[in-house]
Amino acid sequence: MDAPKTAEFAHIGKSVIIKGELSGSEDLFLDGVVEGTIELRGNNLVIGPNGQVKASVHAKGVVVQGKLDGDIRASLRAELRKTAAVVGDIFTQRIAIEEGAYFKGKVDIQQEAAKPVAAATVKAEPEAKSTASASAAPASGASASMTVGGSNPMAPHTSVTKV
């Protein structure tokens, strides 16, 4: 997402000022001024070196070269170039901050969606591993035990057996 070609990105020039909600379904190169919100959930946003944004940003990928005052929610990647000045929180799966970029806020790295294969592995845990202790049974008539097994010996598995 370096210098975009005009055919690949919608382009907002440095003399344009937008106040309100900016949304779209294509990649956007923004070199002007925006105040409000920017919604490009399935697309990329590049804030150019002259860009001045006071908005919360929702996009697939966000590259900041200019100034941004607001939160970034990038479903895939956020990148702050050396000329960037960002004040706000960043929520993303991947982040890159170049040396020289200014950032004040917190970063929350989101995990990718859980894969169904991992859930099937947990369900396939054999019932023979659960153990019940009559002396430790709670008043509800059920006992719980922690068992360690599976591919990761450090991950405990909980099983509950009614007595």
Secondary structure per residue as TSV (DSSP state, phi and psi in degrees):
chain	resnum	aa	ss	phi	psi
A	1	M	-	360.0	44.8
A	2	D	-	-74.7	-139.7
A	3	A	S	-65.9	111.6
A	4	P	-	-74.7	150.5
A	5	K	-	-85.5	147.4
A	6	T	T	-59.0	-34.9
A	7	A	T	-71.8	-23.9
A	8	E	T	-91.7	-23.9
A	9	F	S	-127.2	143.3
A	10	A	E	-73.0	147.2
A	11	H	E	-126.5	126.8
A	12	I	E	-112.6	115.5
A	13	G	-	-73.5	170.1
A	14	K	T	-71.7	-13.2
A	15	S	T	-92.2	-2.8
A	16	V	-	-89.5	135.1
A	17	I	E	-122.5	126.4
A	18	I	E	-123.2	130.7
A	19	K	E	-123.4	121.3
A	20	G	E	130.5	-147.6
A	21	E	E	-100.5	129.8
A	22	L	E	-114.8	118.7
A	23	S	E	-137.1	159.2
A	24	G	-	-174.1	173.6
A	25	S	S	-124.7	32.6
A	26	E	S	-144.9	163.6
A	27	D	-	-64.8	148.4
A	28	L	E	-133.8	132.1
A	29	F	E	-107.0	118.3
A	30	L	E	-115.6	115.8
A	31	D	-	-118.3	6.5
A	32	G	S	-104.1	-150.9
A	33	V	E	-114.6	131.3
A	34	V	E	-133.6	132.6
A	35	E	E	-127.1	125.9
A	36	G	E	136.6	-122.1
A	37	T	E	-133.3	150.4
A	38	I	E	-125.5	119.3
A	39	E	E	-118.4	103.4
A	40	L	E	-133.1	53.5
A	41	R	E	-51.6	-39.2
A	42	G	E	-98.9	9.1
A	43	N	E	-134.3	174.8
A	44	N	E	-100.1	150.7
A	45	L	E	-126.8	129.9
A	46	V	E	-117.4	120.1
A	47	I	E	-94.3	111.6
A	48	G	-	-69.3	175.5
A	49	P	T	-62.8	-24.3
A	50	N	T	-96.1	-3.1
A	51	G	-	-68.7	136.6
A	52	Q	E	-131.3	110.5
A	53	V	E	-121.8	129.1
A	54	K	E	-120.3	84.9
A	55	A	E	-162.8	158.6
A	56	S	E	-87.7	137.9
A	57	V	E	-117.7	129.0
A	58	H	E	-122.6	115.1
A	59	A	E	-155.6	168.5
A	60	K	E	-71.4	-48.0
A	61	G	E	-134.3	139.4
A	62	V	E	-130.4	126.5
A	63	V	E	-118.3	125.7
A	64	V	E	-113.9	122.8
A	65	Q	S	-114.1	-20.1
A	66	G	S	-107.3	-138.8
A	67	K	E	-109.9	135.9
A	68	L	E	-137.4	124.3
A	69	D	E	-117.6	99.2
A	70	G	S	155.0	171.6
A	71	D	-	-81.5	148.4
A	72	I	E	-113.9	125.8
A	73	R	E	-119.9	96.7
A	74	A	E	-108.4	117.5
A	75	S	E	-67.2	-22.6
A	76	L	E	-116.2	-58.2
A	77	R	E	-152.8	142.8
A	78	A	E	-124.0	137.6
A	79	E	E	-135.5	126.7
A	80	L	E	-109.5	114.7
A	81	R	-	-79.2	170.0
A	82	K	T	-62.4	-23.6
A	83	T	T	-90.7	1.5
A	84	A	-	-76.3	147.1
A	85	A	E	-134.8	106.7
A	86	V	E	-121.5	128.8
A	87	V	E	-123.0	110.2
A	88	G	S	152.5	173.6
A	89	D	-	-91.7	150.2
A	90	I	E	-121.8	127.8
A	91	F	E	-120.0	114.4
A	92	T	E	-160.7	170.2
A	93	Q	E	-86.4	-35.6
A	94	R	E	-135.3	145.7
A	95	I	E	-140.4	145.3
A	96	A	E	-135.7	128.1
A	97	I	E	-125.2	114.9
A	98	E	-	-74.5	153.0
A	99	E	T	-62.3	131.5
A	100	G	T	102.9	-16.2
A	101	A	-	-72.2	146.6
A	102	Y	E	-103.8	128.6
A	103	F	E	-141.5	127.8
A	104	K	E	-131.2	114.5
A	105	G	S	157.3	-165.7
A	106	K	-	-117.1	156.4
A	107	V	E	-116.4	128.6
A	108	D	E	-119.5	106.6
A	109	I	E	-81.7	118.8
A	110	Q	-	-88.4	140.7
A	111	Q	-	-83.8	153.3
A	112	E	-	-66.2	161.4
A	113	A	-	-58.4	140.5
A	114	A	-	-61.6	137.8
A	115	K	-	-85.3	137.8
A	116	P	H	-63.1	-23.2
A	117	V	H	-63.3	-40.3
A	118	A	H	-64.2	-38.8
A	119	A	H	-67.2	-37.4
A	120	A	H	-67.0	-33.4
A	121	T	H	-65.3	-40.3
A	122	V	H	-67.2	-40.2
A	123	K	H	-67.1	-27.9
A	124	A	T	-79.4	3.6
A	125	E	-	-60.6	125.7
A	126	P	-	-64.6	143.9
A	127	E	G	-73.0	-16.8
A	128	A	G	-64.9	-20.0
A	129	K	G	-76.6	-20.8
A	130	S	-	-74.9	139.2
A	131	T	-	-125.4	141.0
A	132	A	-	-114.2	138.5
A	133	S	-	-118.8	114.4
A	134	A	G	-64.0	-32.3
A	135	S	G	-74.0	-23.5
A	136	A	G	-101.7	10.4
A	137	A	-	-69.6	129.5
A	138	P	-	-72.7	170.4
A	139	A	T	-65.5	-18.9
A	140	S	T	-74.5	-8.3
A	141	G	S	89.9	12.3
A	142	A	E	-122.8	150.9
A	143	S	E	-122.4	148.3
A	144	A	E	-122.9	146.0
A	145	S	E	-143.0	150.3
A	146	M	E	-100.5	128.0
A	147	T	E	-123.2	145.9
A	148	V	E	-110.5	128.6
A	149	G	-	-171.7	-167.5
A	150	G	S	81.7	-162.8
A	151	S	S	-77.5	-22.1
A	152	N	-	-114.4	105.3
A	153	P	T	-68.4	-12.7
A	154	M	T	-88.6	-10.7
A	155	A	S	-94.2	114.6
A	156	P	E	-75.6	148.1
A	157	H	E	-117.4	135.9
A	158	T	E	-105.6	133.9
A	159	S	E	-133.9	143.0
A	160	V	E	-119.4	131.4
A	161	T	E	-123.0	127.4
A	162	K	E	-76.5	142.6
A	163	V	-	-105.8	360.0
